[in-house]
Amino acid sequence: MTTLQARKDNQHENICEEILRERAAVLSRAGYALEDAIDRLMFVAREIETKISLLKSYETDARDRKILEQYKSLHEEINLNIDQFNDLCRNAQLKYYYLIVTREALGLRRHEVIKDIYRIPAIMKKIKVV
């Protein structure tokens, strides 16, 4: 009889361990998804910064027609990148929400540290032609 009870206890422990591993995996996937979304967001943000600094260099020579056309073209590219950034920002906010919901479902109620770890930048406004 004790071997039957020991076998049941062992099966119960195995099931509990498997549940804990699955909980950790689900939480990990949600965190990695958010991290990936933020990485893509930051990549586009760096592209925007680079193009804005290039745009500022064109402003000094804006009298030349060819440079003026490049200036306008770059300006449009930046605004397209800002649209892309804003879409990625909304996606990251959704992934953050999924992470918080997952944590709540797993019984984790304190999220202050998560806010500090996964900082999502604010949505950008398009730039205007000067």
C-alpha positions as YAML, in Angstrom:
chain: A
units: angstrom
residues:
- id: 1
  name: MET
  ca: [0.00, 0.00, 0.00]
- id: 2
  name: THR
  ca: [2.82, 2.39, 0.75]
- id: 3
  name: THR
  ca: [4.34, 1.83, -2.67]
- id: 4
  name: LEU
  ca: [1.01, 2.76, -4.27]
- id: 5
  name: GLN
  ca: [0.88, 5.95, -2.18]
- id: 6
  name: ALA
  ca: [4.53, 6.69, -2.95]
- id: 7
  name: ARG
  ca: [3.85, 6.24, -6.67]
- id: 8
  name: LYS
  ca: [0.87, 8.62, -6.48]
- id: 9
  name: ASP
  ca: [2.94, 11.18, -4.58]
- id: 10
  name: ASN
  ca: [5.73, 10.87, -7.15]
- id: 11
  name: GLN
  ca: [3.27, 11.34, -10.04]
- id: 12
  name: HIS
  ca: [1.76, 14.35, -8.27]
- id: 13
  name: GLU
  ca: [5.21, 15.90, -7.77]
- id: 14
  name: ASN
  ca: [6.07, 15.27, -11.43]
- id: 15
  name: ILE
  ca: [2.85, 16.94, -12.57]
- id: 16
  name: CYS
  ca: [3.44, 19.93, -10.26]
- id: 17
  name: GLU
  ca: [7.00, 20.27, -11.57]
- id: 18
  name: GLU
  ca: [5.79, 20.10, -15.16]
- id: 19
  name: ILE
  ca: [3.19, 22.79, -14.47]
- id: 20
  name: LEU
  ca: [5.84, 25.04, -12.94]
- id: 21
  name: ARG
  ca: [8.11, 24.54, -15.95]
- id: 22
  name: GLU
  ca: [5.26, 25.39, -18.31]
- id: 23
  name: ARG
  ca: [4.39, 28.50, -16.31]
- id: 24
  name: ALA
  ca: [8.01, 29.65, -16.51]
- id: 25
  name: ALA
  ca: [8.10, 28.96, -20.26]
- id: 26
  name: VAL
  ca: [4.91, 30.96, -20.90]
- id: 27
  name: LEU
  ca: [6.22, 33.89, -18.88]
- id: 28
  name: SER
  ca: [9.57, 33.68, -20.65]
- id: 29
  name: ARG
  ca: [7.95, 33.72, -24.11]
- id: 30
  name: ALA
  ca: [5.90, 36.79, -23.20]
- id: 31
  name: GLY
  ca: [9.02, 38.58, -21.94]
- id: 32
  name: TYR
  ca: [11.05, 37.67, -25.02]
- id: 33
  name: ALA
  ca: [8.26, 38.82, -27.33]
- id: 34
  name: LEU
  ca: [8.20, 42.20, -25.60]
- id: 35
  name: GLU
  ca: [11.99, 42.44, -25.62]
- id: 36
  name: ASP
  ca: [12.05, 41.71, -29.35]
- id: 37
  name: ALA
  ca: [9.38, 44.36, -30.00]
- id: 38
  name: ILE
  ca: [11.40, 46.94, -28.03]
- id: 39
  name: ASP
  ca: [14.61, 46.01, -29.89]
- id: 40
  name: ARG
  ca: [12.91, 46.58, -33.27]
- id: 41
  name: LEU
  ca: [11.51, 49.85, -31.94]
- id: 42
  name: MET
  ca: [14.93, 51.06, -30.83]
- id: 43
  name: PHE
  ca: [16.47, 50.11, -34.19]
- id: 44
  name: VAL
  ca: [13.97, 52.33, -36.01]
- id: 45
  name: ALA
  ca: [14.53, 55.10, -33.44]
- id: 46
  name: ARG
  ca: [18.28, 55.04, -34.19]
- id: 47
  name: GLU
  ca: [17.53, 55.22, -37.93]
- id: 48
  name: ILE
  ca: [15.33, 58.26, -37.34]
- id: 49
  name: GLU
  ca: [18.02, 59.98, -35.25]
- id: 50
  name: THR
  ca: [20.63, 59.37, -37.94]
- id: 51
  name: LYS
  ca: [18.39, 60.73, -40.67]
- id: 52
  name: ILE
  ca: [17.44, 63.78, -38.60]
- id: 53
  name: SER
  ca: [21.10, 64.64, -38.07]
- id: 54
  name: LEU
  ca: [21.64, 64.27, -41.84]
- id: 55
  name: LEU
  ca: [18.58, 66.45, -42.45]
- id: 56
  name: LYS
  ca: [20.06, 69.17, -40.22]
- id: 57
  name: SER
  ca: [23.22, 69.15, -42.30]
- id: 58
  name: TYR
  ca: [21.11, 69.72, -45.43]
- id: 59
  name: GLU
  ca: [19.39, 72.74, -43.87]
- id: 60
  name: THR
  ca: [22.56, 74.80, -44.13]
- id: 61
  name: ASP
  ca: [22.86, 74.18, -47.88]
- id: 62
  name: ALA
  ca: [19.16, 74.32, -48.73]
- id: 63
  name: ARG
  ca: [19.66, 76.96, -51.42]
- id: 64
  name: ASP
  ca: [20.88, 74.46, -54.00]
- id: 65
  name: ARG
  ca: [17.98, 72.86, -55.92]
- id: 66
  name: LYS
  ca: [19.49, 69.35, -55.85]
- id: 67
  name: ILE
  ca: [20.10, 69.55, -52.12]
- id: 68
  name: LEU
  ca: [16.60, 70.92, -51.62]
- id: 69
  name: GLU
  ca: [15.17, 67.85, -53.40]
- id: 70
  name: GLN
  ca: [17.32, 65.55, -51.24]
- id: 71
  name: TYR
  ca: [16.15, 67.48, -48.19]
- id: 72
  name: LYS
  ca: [12.49, 66.95, -49.07]
- id: 73
  name: SER
  ca: [13.06, 63.29, -49.90]
- id: 74
  name: LEU
  ca: [14.86, 62.70, -46.61]
- id: 75
  name: HIS
  ca: [12.11, 64.55, -44.78]
- id: 76
  name: GLU
  ca: [9.52, 62.18, -46.27]
- id: 77
  name: GLU
  ca: [11.66, 59.17, -45.35]
- id: 78
  name: ILE
  ca: [11.88, 60.36, -41.77]
- id: 79
  name: ASN
  ca: [8.12, 60.75, -41.54]
- id: 80
  name: LEU
  ca: [7.66, 57.24, -42.95]
- id: 81
  name: ASN
  ca: [10.11, 55.95, -40.34]
- id: 82
  name: ILE
  ca: [8.16, 57.81, -37.66]
- id: 83
  name: ASP
  ca: [4.97, 56.07, -38.84]
- id: 84
  name: GLN
  ca: [6.81, 52.75, -38.64]
- id: 85
  name: PHE
  ca: [8.14, 53.67, -35.17]
- id: 86
  name: ASN
  ca: [4.64, 54.52, -33.95]
- id: 87
  name: ASP
  ca: [3.26, 51.21, -35.26]
- id: 88
  name: LEU
  ca: [6.08, 49.35, -33.52]
- id: 89
  name: CYS
  ca: [5.43, 51.38, -30.38]
- id: 90
  name: ARG
  ca: [1.78, 50.32, -30.33]
- id: 91
  name: ASN
  ca: [2.87, 46.72, -30.93]
- id: 92
  name: ALA
  ca: [5.31, 46.92, -28.00]
- id: 93
  name: GLN
  ca: [2.56, 48.35, -25.79]
- id: 94
  name: LEU
  ca: [0.34, 45.41, -26.75]
- id: 95
  name: LYS
  ca: [3.15, 42.93, -25.95]
- id: 96
  name: TYR
  ca: [3.62, 44.69, -22.60]
- id: 97
  name: TYR
  ca: [-0.09, 44.27, -21.91]
- id: 98
  name: TYR
  ca: [0.16, 40.56, -22.79]
- id: 99
  name: LEU
  ca: [3.08, 40.18, -20.39]
- id: 100
  name: ILE
  ca: [1.15, 41.84, -17.57]
- id: 101
  name: VAL
  ca: [-1.94, 39.71, -18.25]
- id: 102
  name: THR
  ca: [0.23, 36.59, -18.27]
- id: 103
  name: ARG
  ca: [1.81, 37.59, -14.96]
- id: 104
  name: GLU
  ca: [-1.62, 38.25, -13.48]
- id: 105
  name: ALA
  ca: [-2.89, 34.86, -14.67]
- id: 106
  name: LEU
  ca: [0.09, 33.21, -12.98]
- id: 107
  name: GLY
  ca: [-0.64, 34.99, -9.71]
- id: 108
  name: LEU
  ca: [2.08, 37.63, -9.95]
- id: 109
  name: ARG
  ca: [0.56, 40.91, -8.89]
- id: 110
  name: ARG
  ca: [3.45, 43.36, -8.53]
- id: 111
  name: HIS
  ca: [4.58, 44.87, -11.82]
- id: 112
  name: GLU
  ca: [6.71, 47.87, -10.77]
- id: 113
  name: VAL
  ca: [9.97, 46.14, -11.69]
- id: 114
  name: ILE
  ca: [8.55, 45.15, -15.07]
- id: 115
  name: LYS
  ca: [7.84, 48.82, -15.84]
- id: 116
  name: ASP
  ca: [11.48, 49.64, -15.06]
- id: 117
  name: ILE
  ca: [12.89, 46.78, -17.13]
- id: 118
  name: TYR
  ca: [10.75, 47.21, -20.24]
- id: 119
  name: ARG
  ca: [10.59, 50.92, -21.00]
- id: 120
  name: ILE
  ca: [8.56, 51.72, -24.09]
- id: 121
  name: PRO
  ca: [9.22, 55.16, -25.59]
- id: 122
  name: ALA
  ca: [6.39, 57.55, -26.34]
- id: 123
  name: ILE
  ca: [4.87, 57.86, -29.78]
- id: 124
  name: MET
  ca: [6.68, 60.41, -32.00]
- id: 125
  name: LYS
  ca: [5.16, 63.29, -33.89]
- id: 126
  name: LYS
  ca: [5.99, 63.79, -37.54]
- id: 127
  name: ILE
  ca: [8.41, 66.55, -38.38]
- id: 128
  name: LYS
  ca: [7.38, 69.54, -40.43]
- id: 129
  name: VAL
  ca: [9.25, 71.01, -43.38]
- id: 130
  name: VAL
  ca: [11.19, 74.09, -42.33]
...
